[in-house]
């Protein structure tokens, strides 16, 4: 079975009213972030669907909406971490 892109999966599921859920690595690739960043988002309340066995899946629309609400806080946190890292090197 060939791997489908997110757009293809969305198109396939559209008639059912369902949306595809992304695995952590797919969310990381979509936003170009690390696993550390995704875990940080989760600690701050990023929406996630828990599956049996502890696996996580993300609804991209829900994550996007959450990020838009928390963009200012995320930018401040990132800048603060960068300042601390630079200060720690001195």
N, C-alpha and C positions, 0 to 999 in steps of 0.2 A: 504494500500500500504506500503510495507516494505521500510525502508530507505536503500539507496544504498551507498556504500563507494565511495570515489572519483575515485578509480580505476574502479569500476563498471560503474559509470556514464561516465567516459572517454571512456570506451569500447563501451558502448551503443551509444554514440554520434559520435564515430570515423567514421562510414560510411557516416555521413552527413557532415563531415569536421568541425564540431563545437567542441568547448571545453567547459567543464562545468565551470560555474562561481561560486565562493565561496562567501558565506555570511561572514560578519565580524567575527562571532563566529567560523566559520569553518577555516578562515584564522588564527585566534588567536590560535586555537587548532593545526593547522598544524605546526606553527612555535613556539608554546609554549610561546606566548607573551600575554600581557594584552591589553585591549581596549585602554589604554593610549598610548601604543607603536604604535598600528595601527593608531591612530589619529595623532601621531607625524609623522609617515611615510607619511600620507596624506598631512600634512602641508608642508612636504619637497618635495612633488611631486610624491609620489607613484601613479602608474596608477590605476584608478578605473572606473568602469562603473556605471553611475547614472541611476537609474530606476525611473519611476513615483512614486511620494510620498516621494522622497528623499532617498529611500533605496539604499544601495551600494552593488555592487558585484565586485569580484576581479578575474581576469584571473591569475591563479597561475603562468603560464609561464612568463607573463609580470611582475608580482611582483618579481619573482625570478631574472629575468634579472635586474630589477631596484635595488634590494638589492645587487646584485653582483657589480654593478657600484658604489653604495653608502656605501658599507660595511665599508670602512676605516672611513668615516665621521660618520657613525652610532656608530662605536666602540669608537671613540674619544668623541662623545657627551655623550655616556653612562658612560664612565670613568669620564668625567667632572662632570656629575650629581652626581655620586657616591662621588667624592671628595667634592663637595659642601654640600652634605647631611652629610658627616662625619664631615666637618668643622662646620656645623650648630649645631651639637650636643655638640660641645666642649664649 
